[in-house]
């Protein structure tokens, strides 16, 4: 006589639900940390652009009596600081930040990077500044946690 019992193979619904629940919990824990890491990594886009602009300002200052107050397509040394432009881009390479120059004079200037697009969710670092002056020739970086 033959035994007609067959073995079923596969997963039960309970086992699948347990796996889905575990994956969901792990995702809830990991995803915010991932987003924070991405925001921090995007700050390097601002840093590299600001340092590039700082070098362009130093190069311009070698031939002009003052730093540029505007960003342009070419270096130009005007009769006053207001008429002087530095060759640089007004946005970061990846497009996460927009740059602006302010407080430019014969011995100081400030570069401000303002977050754009997806980077605006980086609430503590929506505005990053680099101020170069006689007291801080390498640049005063603010806010400190954004550098």
Secondary structure, 3 states (H helix, E strand, C coil): CCCCCCCCCCCCHHHHHHHHHHHHHHHHHHHHHHHHHHHHHHHHHHHHHHHHHHHHHHHHHCCCCCCCCEEECCCECCCCHHHCEEECCCECCCCCEEEEEECCCCCCEEEEEEECHHHHHCHHHCEEEEEECCCCCCCEEECHHHC
